[in-house]
Amino acid sequence: MTRDARPLAVFDLDGTLADTAHRQRFLERRPRDWDAFFAAAPHDPPLAEGVALARRSARECEVVYLTGRPERCRADTEAWLAAQELPAGALSMRRDDDRRPARRTKLEALRRLARGRTVRMLVDDDELVCDEAERAGFTVVRARWASTSAALKDAQEREGRT
């Protein structure tokens, strides 16, 4: 089987592979401090369950990372993925000016990926993203192994920032 024929395993980052608990405090204040929130991302501890699943998935699938982080965070994000020794894979990020809810941007990206390849699964912690992906016919693994603050959930939906 050629590499291009392998199905895709699509992984979210924040709350799925990366533990954002230490930086969620930046979203609990008004106004939210998005610069500090993203600046702290390189210090995220890995989430063991998500990392193990990504490594196992790489045995049969090509891994793709799909995050709501803005494009301006690409270098830090790529360095974090490499430091965690996660499988190599394409990294799809949100345009810096895109404020749509993650459930819309990620479903759009999943559909784009599915046009040329089989998407075996999406692994994500955002329940709204998971619901939309399931409604669209994708297999979803709900990453429920990290704690997410109400402020982060609200920001994902209302502000389209992660």
N, C-alpha and C positions, 0 to 999 in steps of 0.2 A: 504494500500500500504506500503510495507516495505521500509526502507531507501534505500536499494540497488537498488530498482526498480525506484527510482525517477530519472528524467533526470538531466543532469549536466548543470549548468550555469557557464561558464568559464570567469573569469575576469582578465584582465591585471592590473598591478599596476600603473606604472609611466605614468602620463598623463590621466589615467582613474579613479583611486581611489586616487592617491597621486599627489599633485601639485608640480611639480619639478622646477617651475620657479625660485625659489631662488637659485638653484644650477646649473642651466644650464650655468652660467658664467664660470664654470670650464672646459667646453667643447669648449668654444669660443677662448681659447688661444692655442698656439702651444708650446710644445706638450700638448695635452689634459691631464688634471689632473684627472684621473679616481679615484684615491684613495680619493681625496677630494670630488669628485662628489658622490661617494657612502657613504663616511663618513657623509655627510650632510643629507642623506635620512631619518634618524630617526626624523628630524625636518620638514619633509614635512607636509604642511597642507592638510587635506582631501579635496577632491573635492565632494561637496554636491550632485551633480547629480549622480555621480558614486556610492557613498556610499548608497544613497537612492535606486538606482536600485539593488544593491547587496542585500540589506535588503529585498526588495520586492520579488526578485527572490528566496530568501531562503524559502519563504512560500511554493513553489511548487517544487523547485529544490535543489539539493545538490550543493553548491558553491565550485568551484575549482579556485585557484589563479594560473595564468600562467604568469610568468615574465621572462624577459630577464636579470634580475639582476643575478650576479654570486652567486653560492652556498655559498661563504664566507660571504655573507650578510644575511644569513638565520636568525640568532638570532635577528638582528636589525629589519628585515622585519616582523618576527612573533610578536615581541613586538609592532611594529607599528600597525599591523592589530588588535591586542588585544586592544590597547589603543583607537582605533577608534570604538571599539565595533562592528566590522564587523562580519558577520556570520563565524562560525568555518568552516574550509575546508582545504583540502589538498593544499599544496604549492609546485608548480613545478618551479624549478629554473634552470638556465643555469649552466652547469659544468664550473668551474673556467677557464679552458683552451679552452673553446668552443668559437670560434670567427666567427661562421657562421652568416649570416644575420638572424634577428629575423623572417622574413617571412619564412625561412626554418625551424628553430628550433621550432617555435610555431606550424607550420602546422604538423610537425612530432609528436609533443606532442598531438595535437588534434586528429590525426588519431589513436594514441595509446589509448587515452581515449575512442574514439568512437568504438573501438573493443569490449569493454565490456559493454558500456552504451550508451544511447542516449544523444547526446550533443544538448541541446535545443538552446543554443546561445553562441557566443563568443562576449565579449565586449572589444574592443581595440581601441586605438587612432592612431595606426600606419596604415596608409592607405595601405601600401604594404602588411602588414600582413592581413588586412581585405580583400584586393583584392584576395590574394592567398586562404584564407579560403573560400570565396564565390565561387571561381572557383572550389574548392574541394567539394562544396555542403553544406557547413555549413551556418547556419543562423548567420548573423553578425549584431551587433549594433555598429555603428561607434561612438566612444566617441569623440565628437567634442566640448566638454565643457571646454577644457583647452588650453592655448597657448603653443605651442612647438617651440623652436628655430630651425633655419635651422641647427645649429651645432648639435643639438640632433638628428634630422632626419637623417643627414648625418652619424652620429656615429652609429645609429641603423643599417643602411644599409651597410656601408663600413667596420666598425670595429667590428660589432657583439658584442657590449658590453652591450646593454640594450634592 
